[in-house]
Amino acid sequence: MKLPSLSVLWQNFKSVVFRFPLQVLMALVATGVWCYLAGPGIKMDLNQHLIKLLLLCNLGLTLLLALDTYAESRSLSSISKWLMRVFAIALLTALYFLIDPFKYLIDIFRVALFAFAFHLLVAFAPFIKRGNLNGFWQYNKTLFLRFLMSAFYAAVLYAGLAIALFAIDGLFNVTIKSDVYLRLFIVLSAGFTTIFFLAGVPINFQSLDEEQSYPKGLKIFTQYVLIPLMTIYLAILLVYEVKIAINWELPKGLVSTLILGYAVFGLLSLLLIYPIKEKDGNGWIKLFSRFFYLMMIPLIVLLILAVIKRVGNYGITESRYILIILATWLTGITGYFLFSKKQNIKVIPVSLFVLALLSIYGPQSAFSISRISQTARLKKLIASKNTIDKEEIPAVVRYLVDRHGLTSLQGFTSANLKEVEEKIYVKAEKDKSRSYEIDNEKIDTAFALLKVKDIDNSVWSKYMTFNSADGVVNLQGHDVMIDLNDYSQQPNIFNGDKFEVKKGEREEVKAHDKLKVEKLTVKASGKEVAVFNIDSLAKEMVLKHEQQPFTKAGHETFTVPSALLQLTQKTRKYNFTFVVRNLSGNYQKNERIFNWLNFNGYLLIKKN
């Protein structure tokens, strides 16, 4: 096999850039942004904007690809093609200002639904009102195989280059940091894979209608992998359906996932074998197609019962809304392929595309329906005198605030929640608060306004953070300082000794029980010289806080005098002082222990 020359590769790259200029640009921008985000240092505001840009590059790549292939299939003029591209850029720009996944969790769902919809649009855009079903299938087969080939080539390239870098590191004593490997992965997965995939997108859509090629590997994959897998799913589900019929009990929530898994495997199998189902010698495929949809009938009934159970008990959320939509869609698709003579497989991506778009914005969207449902549920729980109902209130409040913001609770208080939320963000920007601290502040505010006790956190466990009150470290009386947050991997050498500082759990025996506690270990020239018990310090902070509360700086975040966050150890040769800047962990109130801890700070060393 003759490998292509560099000039041929360059010509192919130029043809991709000429055909898909904006897609290549977005792939390069996404690669650069992702490489930057993978680097050291956290610039909270900038990183949030860059992550949004990265998400929108992904959306733009698929949307523009769909529009360009549609324009090519219709032989539209260059002006028409660029007008469509301008429309896509305008839509993406609007989305950049409309969505904010760092404020509202529902915007993450929106981005996922847009991505799903645009990928589906790529599948059928060139065949809107044109082409036969064979051309539609051949087009998607080509995209599917090209994607697999792109991923395979990128994986091989990464493995080869990573091994080469590792060899250079080991043979020539050249320090190659771990982030180089990560950036190599990013360049190949976001840059190379995208451009290589775009180079294989079909351009002659008319010829696809006449193409009859069918990869034998697809038939083998479907016959010996997909169909056996879905048969296992079907057997499990049918046995479970018999069980609930005998016991006369409502189905468990897990059954919904299994039914959807069966439907996905089944539909994928049917789509993969579509061109050969009518050919001689493939009667079993035609029989399987009919059998699949017949078996979907009892499973759809089971799915509907599972949905009714979940919604009846807990109301509608975004995930349950999507489950309802999929159950409805499966019912319609099953009926269509059982009774329609056309058997148009384009119905599958087109119908899912329409449903995905309808679920994103508007009064019928997943987010509007979910907010209305959970708000109504909260009203019912607040009015109830049942203890169990009262215990569910904090969870509903958390859901509404996390996904829809404080304003979703406006009907429960006379306070202007829009102004309250804006003040929280202004304060957070001034204090440079992290996103989880802002979320916790909003939830605390909601609990205070609604006079709701956070039962979930107060009874079982809570995430607690203790921060040092001082912004500087007093080095007086010490010779050197080691920063625990310094990841440069440079040796810490002082007074002829090489110091190593390691965090980690260590086993400790108490009352004949072996416990693992968080400690900081200091070694000098390979010998252990000091051990600081961070677990004991954290428990001591909780005890002192219970006796006399520290100043609150956020949700379960407290400011502590720096003197209380210092530990000392003396040896024959050195005096060590560990200054804790931040100490956080998950505190189990019933057992009065931390099941995990995280901390950072500075180790001060004085030579005796």
C-alpha positions in Angstrom: 0.0 0.0 0.0 1.4 3.3 -1.1 1.4 6.1 1.5 0.3 9.6 0.4 3.1 12.1 -0.1 3.3 15.3 2.0 2.2 17.3 -1.1 -1.0 15.2 -1.4 -1.7 15.6 2.3 -1.3 19.3 2.0 -3.6 19.5 -1.0 -6.2 17.4 0.9 -6.0 19.8 3.8 -6.4 22.8 1.6 -9.5 21.3 0.0 -11.0 20.7 3.4 -10.3 24.3 4.4 -11.8 25.6 1.1 -14.9 23.4 1.5 -15.4 23.8 5.3 -13.6 27.0 6.3 -15.6 27.8 9.4 -15.6 24.2 10.7 -11.8 24.0 10.4 -11.6 27.4 12.2 -13.8 26.2 15.0 -11.8 23.0 15.3 -8.6 25.0 15.7 -10.1 27.5 18.1 -11.5 24.6 20.2 -8.1 22.9 20.2 -6.4 26.1 21.4 -8.9 26.9 24.1 -8.9 23.3 25.4 -5.1 23.3 25.5 -5.1 26.6 27.5 -7.7 25.2 29.9 -5.6 22.1 30.5 -2.7 24.3 31.6 -1.8 25.3 35.2 -3.5 28.1 37.1 -7.2 29.0 37.5 -8.6 32.2 36.2 -12.2 31.7 37.2 -14.0 34.4 35.1 -11.8 33.9 32.0 -12.1 30.1 32.2 -15.9 30.2 32.4 -16.1 32.2 29.2 -13.6 29.9 27.5 -15.5 26.8 28.5 -18.7 28.4 27.0 -16.7 29.1 23.8 -15.5 25.5 23.7 -19.1 24.2 24.0 -20.3 26.5 21.3 -17.5 25.5 19.0 -18.8 22.0 19.3 -22.3 23.1 18.5 -21.2 25.3 15.7 -19.1 22.5 14.0 -22.2 20.2 13.6 -24.7 23.0 12.8 -22.4 24.5 10.1 -21.6 21.0 8.7 -25.4 20.3 8.4 -26.0 23.6 6.7 -23.1 23.3 4.3 -24.0 19.7 3.2 -27.6 20.9 2.7 -26.4 23.7 0.5 -24.2 21.4 -1.5 -26.9 18.8 -2.0 -29.2 21.6 -3.4 -26.5 23.2 -5.5 -27.1 26.5 -3.8 -25.0 29.5 -4.8 -22.0 30.7 -2.8 -23.9 33.7 -1.6 -26.8 31.5 -0.3 -24.3 29.2 1.5 -22.6 32.2 3.2 -26.0 33.6 4.3 -26.7 30.3 6.0 -23.3 30.4 7.7 -23.9 33.9 8.9 -27.3 32.8 10.3 -25.5 29.9 12.2 -22.9 32.3 13.6 -25.6 34.7 14.7 -27.5 31.8 16.5 -24.3 30.7 18.2 -23.6 34.3 19.3 -27.1 34.6 20.8 -26.6 31.3 22.6 -23.3 32.5 24.1 -25.2 35.3 25.8 -28.3 33.3 26.6 -26.8 30.2 28.3 -24.8 30.2 31.5 -24.1 26.7 32.7 -22.1 28.1 35.7 -25.3 29.8 37.0 -28.0 27.4 36.1 -27.7 23.6 35.7 -30.5 23.6 33.2 -28.2 25.3 30.7 -26.0 22.2 30.7 -29.1 20.2 29.6 -29.8 22.8 26.9 -26.3 22.5 25.5 -26.6 18.7 25.5 -30.0 18.8 23.7 -28.6 21.3 21.1 -25.7 19.0 20.5 -28.0 16.0 20.1 -30.3 17.9 17.7 -27.4 19.3 15.5 -25.8 15.8 15.2 -29.2 14.5 14.0 -29.5 17.4 11.6 -26.1 16.4 10.0 -27.6 12.9 9.4 -30.5 14.0 7.2 -29.8 17.7 6.1 -28.5 16.7 2.6 -31.6 14.6 2.0 -34.4 17.0 3.0 -37.0 16.7 0.2 -34.5 14.9 -2.1 -32.7 11.6 -2.7 -33.9 8.0 -2.1 -33.5 6.0 1.1 -30.5 4.1 -0.2 -28.6 7.4 -0.7 -29.6 8.5 2.8 -28.3 5.2 4.3 -25.0 5.2 2.2 -24.3 8.8 3.4 -24.7 8.0 7.0 -22.8 4.7 6.6 -19.9 6.8 5.2 -20.0 9.3 8.1 -20.2 6.4 10.6 -17.2 4.6 9.2 -15.2 7.8 8.7 -15.7 8.7 12.4 -14.5 5.2 13.5 -11.5 5.6 11.2 -10.7 9.1 12.5 -10.8 7.9 16.1 -8.6 4.8 15.3 -6.0 6.9 13.5 -5.9 9.5 16.3 -5.5 6.7 18.9 -2.6 5.1 17.0 -0.9 8.5 16.4 -1.3 9.4 20.1 0.2 6.0 21.2 3.1 6.3 18.9 4.0 9.9 19.7 3.5 9.4 23.4 5.9 6.5 23.4 8.4 8.6 21.4 8.2 11.4 24.0 8.6 8.9 26.8 11.7 7.5 25.1 13.2 11.0 24.7 12.5 11.6 28.4 14.2 8.4 29.5 17.1 8.3 27.0 18.2 11.9 26.8 17.2 13.1 30.4 14.8 15.7 28.9 12.1 16.5 31.4 8.7 16.2 29.6 5.9 17.2 31.9 2.6 15.4 32.1 0.7 18.3 30.6 2.6 17.8 27.3 0.9 14.4 26.9 -2.5 15.9 27.7 -2.0 18.6 25.1 -0.9 16.1 22.6 -4.2 14.2 23.2 -6.2 17.4 22.8 -4.5 18.3 19.5 -5.1 14.9 18.1 -8.7 14.4 19.4 -10.0 17.9 18.7 -7.8 19.1 15.8 -6.6 16.1 13.8 -9.7 13.9 14.3 -12.1 16.7 13.2 -10.2 17.7 10.1 -9.6 14.1 9.1 -13.3 13.4 9.5 -14.3 16.4 7.4 -12.0 15.3 4.6 -14.2 12.1 4.3 -17.6 13.8 4.1 -19.3 12.8 0.8 -19.6 15.6 -1.8 -21.4 13.8 -4.6 -24.8 13.2 -3.1 -26.4 12.1 -6.4 -24.0 9.2 -6.8 -24.9 7.9 -3.3 -28.4 7.0 -4.6 -26.9 4.5 -7.0 -24.2 3.1 -4.7 -24.9 -0.5 -3.6 -21.8 -1.3 -1.5 -22.3 -2.8 1.9 -19.4 -3.6 4.3 -19.4 -7.2 5.4 -18.1 -6.1 8.8 -21.3 -4.2 9.5 -23.4 -7.4 8.9 -21.0 -9.4 11.1 -21.0 -6.7 13.9 -24.8 -6.5 13.8 -25.4 -10.3 13.6 -22.9 -11.4 16.2 -22.7 -8.4 18.6 -25.7 -6.1 18.5 -28.5 -8.6 18.1 -27.1 -11.0 20.8 -26.8 -8.0 23.2 -30.4 -6.9 22.6 -31.6 -10.5 22.9 -30.1 -10.6 26.4 -31.8 -7.3 27.3 -35.1 -8.6 25.9 -34.9 -11.9 27.9 -34.2 -10.0 31.2 -37.1 -7.5 30.6 -39.6 -10.1 29.6 -38.8 -12.2 32.7 -39.1 -9.1 34.8 -42.4 -8.2 33.2 -43.8 -11.7 34.1 -42.5 -11.2 37.7 -44.3 -7.9 38.2 -47.5 -9.4 36.6 -47.4 -12.3 39.1 -46.5 -10.1 42.1 -48.8 -7.3 40.9 -46.3 -4.6 41.7 -45.2 -1.4 39.9 -41.9 -1.6 38.0 -38.6 -0.2 39.4 -37.0 2.9 37.9 -34.0 0.9 36.5 -36.3 -0.8 34.0 -36.6 2.4 32.1 -32.9 2.4 31.3 -33.0 -1.2 30.3 -35.9 -0.7 27.9 -34.2 2.3 26.3 -31.0 0.3 26.0 -33.0 -2.4 24.2 -34.6 0.1 21.9 -31.3 1.8 21.1 -29.6 -1.5 20.3 -32.6 -2.7 18.3 -33.0 0.5 16.2 -29.2 0.6 15.5 -29.3 -3.0 14.4 -32.2 -2.3 12.0 -30.6 0.8 10.6 -27.3 -1.1 10.0 -29.0 -3.9 8.1 -31.6 -1.8 6.3 -30.1 -2.2 2.7 -29.9 -6.0 2.8 -33.1 -6.9 4.6 -35.0 -7.5 1.3 -32.2 -9.4 -0.5 -32.3 -13.2 -1.1 -30.9 -15.3 1.7 -31.6 -12.6 4.4 -35.2 -13.6 5.3 -34.1 -13.9 9.0 -33.3 -10.1 8.9 -36.9 -9.3 7.6 -38.3 -11.6 10.3 -36.1 -9.9 13.0 -37.3 -6.4 11.9 -41.0 -7.4 12.4 -40.2 -9.3 15.6 -38.4 -6.4 17.1 -41.4 -4.0 16.9 -43.8 -6.6 18.1 -41.6 -7.1 21.2 -41.6 -3.4 21.8 -45.3 -3.4 22.6 -45.2 -5.1 26.0 -41.9 -3.2 26.8 -43.5 0.2 26.0 -46.4 -0.7 28.4 -43.8 -1.5 31.1 -41.9 1.8 30.3 -45.1 3.8 30.6 -45.9 2.2 34.0 -42.4 3.0 35.3 -42.7 6.6 34.1 -46.1 7.0 35.8 -44.7 5.6 39.1 -41.8 8.1 39.1 -43.8 11.1 38.1 -46.7 10.3 40.4 -44.4 10.2 43.4 -41.9 12.9 42.7 -43.3 15.1 39.9 -41.6 15.9 36.6 -37.9 16.8 36.3 -35.8 17.3 33.1 -34.7 13.7 33.1 -38.2 12.4 33.6 -39.5 14.8 30.9 -37.0 13.3 28.5 -38.1 9.9 29.6 -41.8 10.8 28.9 -40.8 12.2 25.4 -38.8 9.0 24.6 -41.7 6.7 25.7 -44.1 8.7 23.5 -41.7 8.7 20.6 -41.1 4.9 20.9 -44.8 4.3 20.9 -45.2 6.4 17.7 -42.2 4.8 15.9 -43.3 1.3 16.8 -46.8 2.0 15.5 -45.4 3.6 12.3 -43.1 0.6 11.4 -45.7 -2.0 12.3 -48.5 -0.5 10.2 -46.9 1.8 7.6 -46.0 0.4 4.2 -43.5 3.2 3.4 -41.0 2.2 6.1 -39.1 5.5 5.7 -36.0 5.3 8.0 -35.5 9.1 7.8 -38.5 9.4 10.2 -36.2 8.3 13.0 -33.6 11.2 13.0 -36.1 13.8 11.8 -38.7 13.1 14.5 -36.0 13.0 17.2 -34.5 16.3 15.9 -37.9 18.0 16.2 -38.6 16.7 19.7 -35.1 17.7 20.8 -35.6 21.3 19.6 -39.1 21.5 21.2 -37.6 20.4 24.5 -35.1 23.3 24.7 -37.1 26.5 24.9 -40.7 27.5 25.2 -43.7 26.7 27.5 -43.6 23.1 26.3 -39.9 22.7 27.0 -38.4 20.3 29.5 -37.4 23.2 31.7 -40.7 25.1 31.8 -42.7 21.9 32.5 -40.2 20.7 35.1 -40.2 24.1 36.9 -44.0 24.2 37.0 -44.3 20.6 38.2 -41.7 21.0 41.0 -43.2 24.4 42.1 -46.6 22.8 42.4 -45.1 19.9 44.3 -43.3 22.3 46.7 -46.6 24.1 47.4 -48.3 20.8 48.2 -45.4 19.7 50.5 -45.4 23.1 52.4 -49.2 22.8 52.9 -48.9 19.2 54.1 -48.8 18.3 57.8 -47.2 15.0 57.1 -43.6 14.6 58.6 -42.4 12.7 55.6 -43.6 15.4 53.2 -41.8 18.1 55.3 -38.6 16.1 55.0 -38.8 16.3 51.2 -39.0 20.1 51.1 -35.2 20.8 51.3 -34.6 18.5 48.3 -37.2 20.3 46.2 -35.9 23.7 47.1 -32.4 22.6 46.2 -33.6 21.3 42.9 -35.4 24.6 42.0 -32.5 26.8 43.0 -29.8 24.7 41.4 -31.6 24.4 38.0 -33.8 27.4 37.8 -32.3 30.0 40.2 -33.7 31.8 43.2 -36.4 33.5 41.0 -38.2 30.1 40.6 -39.2 30.5 44.3 -40.7 34.0 43.8 -44.3 32.7 44.5 -43.2 31.6 48.1 -41.9 35.0 49.4 -42.5 38.7 49.1 -38.8 39.5 48.7 -37.6 40.5 45.3 -35.6 37.4 44.5 -34.2 38.8 41.2 -32.5 41.6 43.2 -31.4 39.1 45.9 -29.8 36.9 43.3 -28.1 39.8 41.6 -26.6 40.9 44.9 -25.2 37.4 45.5 -23.4 37.5 42.2 -22.1 41.0 42.7 -20.7 40.0 46.1 -19.3 36.8 44.6 -17.5 38.7 41.9 -16.0 41.1 44.5 -14.9 38.2 46.8 -13.8 36.0 43.8 -16.0 33.2 45.0 -16.0 29.8 43.3 -19.2 28.5 41.6 -20.0 26.0 44.3 -19.8 28.7 47.0 -22.2 30.8 45.0 -24.6 27.9 44.6 -24.4 27.2 48.4 -25.0 30.9 49.1 -28.2 30.9 46.9 -29.5 27.7 48.6 -28.8 29.1 52.1 -30.7 32.3 51.1 -33.6 30.2 49.9 -33.7 28.2 53.1 -33.6 31.4 55.2 -36.4 33.1 53.2 -38.7 30.1 53.2 -37.8 29.2 56.8 -36.8 25.7 55.8 -34.4 23.6 57.8 -31.8 21.8 55.7 -32.6 18.4 57.1 -30.4 16.6 54.6 -27.2 18.3 55.7 -27.9 18.8 59.4 -28.6 15.1 60.2 -26.2 13.1 58.2 -23.2 15.0 56.8 -22.0 18.3 55.6 -19.1 19.7 53.6 -17.1 22.0 55.8 -14.3 24.5 54.9 -12.0 26.3 57.3 -9.9 29.2 55.8 -7.1 31.0 57.5 -7.9 34.6 58.4 -4.5 35.9 57.3 -3.7 36.6 53.7 0.1 36.5 54.4 2.5 34.0 56.0 4.8 35.2 58.8 8.2 33.8 58.1 9.8 35.4 61.2 11.9 32.8 63.1 12.2 30.4 60.1 14.8 29.9 57.4 12.8 28.6 54.4 9.3 27.8 53.2 7.9 25.0 51.1 4.6 25.6 49.2 2.4 22.5 49.1 0.7 23.9 46.0 3.9 24.1 44.0 3.6 21.4 41.4 6.8 22.3 39.5 8.5 19.1 40.7 11.7 21.0 41.6 13.7 19.5 44.5 13.4 21.3 47.8 17.0 21.4 49.1 18.0 23.1 52.3 21.0 22.7 54.6 22.2 19.8 52.5 19.0 17.8 52.9 16.4 17.1 50.2 12.9 17.6 51.6 9.8 15.7 50.4 6.3 16.6 51.6 3.5 14.2 50.9 -0.2 14.2 51.7 -2.1 10.9 52.3 -3.9 8.6 54.6 -2.0 6.5 57.0 -3.2 3.6 59.2 -3.5 4.3 62.9 -4.6 1.8 65.7 -7.1 3.1 68.3 -8.9 0.8 70.8 -7.8 -2.3 68.8 -9.4 -0.8 65.6 -7.4 0.1 62.6 -8.4 3.5 61.2 -7.1 5.5 58.3 -6.4 9.2 59.0 -5.2 12.1 56.9 -1.6 13.1 57.6 1.2 15.2 56.2 4.5 13.4 56.1 7.9 15.2 55.9 11.0 13.4 54.8 14.6 14.7 54.8 17.0 12.9 52.5 14.7 9.9 52.4 14.2 9.6 56.1 10.9 10.4 57.8 11.4 13.3 60.2 7.9 14.7 60.9 4.3 13.7 60.7 1.4 16.1 61.1 -2.1 14.7 62.0 -4.5 16.8 59.8 -7.4 14.6 60.8 -7.1 15.6 64.4 -6.7 19.3 63.4 -10.0 19.1 61.4 -11.9 17.5 64.3 -10.5 20.2 66.6 -11.8 22.9 64.3 -15.3 21.4 64.4 -15.2 21.2 68.2 -14.1 24.8 68.6 -16.7 25.9 66.1 -19.4 24.1 68.0 -18.3 25.8 71.3 -17.9 29.3 69.7 -18.8 29.6 66.0 -16.2 31.0 63.7 -17.0 33.9 61.3 -19.1 32.6 58.4 -17.7 33.3 54.9 -20.1 31.2 52.9 -22.1 28.0 52.9 -20.4 25.9 55.7 -17.3 28.0 55.1 -15.6 29.7 58.0 -12.7 32.0 58.7 -10.4 30.8 61.4 -7.6 32.8 63.3 -4.3 31.7 61.7 -2.8 30.7 65.0 -5.4 27.9 65.3 -4.4 26.4 61.9 -0.7 25.9 62.7 1.0 22.6 63.7 4.5 22.3 65.0 7.1 19.5 65.2 10.6 19.6 66.7 13.5 17.3 65.8 17.1 17.3 66.8 18.1 19.1 63.6 15.0 21.1 62.6 11.9 22.9 63.8 8.9 22.5 61.5 5.7 24.6 61.4 2.9 23.6 59.1 0.7 26.6 58.3 -2.7 25.5 56.9 -4.3 28.0 54.5 -7.4 25.9 53.6 -8.9 22.8 55.2 -12.1 21.2 53.9 -13.8 17.8 54.0 -17.0 15.9 54.4 -17.9 15.7 58.1 -20.1 12.8 59.3 -22.0 14.2 62.3 -23.4 10.9 63.6 -19.8 9.4 63.8 -18.0 12.7 64.3 -15.4 11.9 61.7 -14.3 13.2 58.4 -14.6 10.5 55.7 -12.3 12.5 53.5 -10.1 15.7 53.8 -8.4 18.1 51.4 -6.0 20.8 52.5 -3.2 23.1 51.4 -0.7 25.4 53.0 3.0 26.0 53.7 5.8 24.1 55.6 8.2 26.5 57.4 11.6 25.1 58.4 14.1 26.4 60.9 17.6 24.9 61.3 18.5 24.3 65.0 
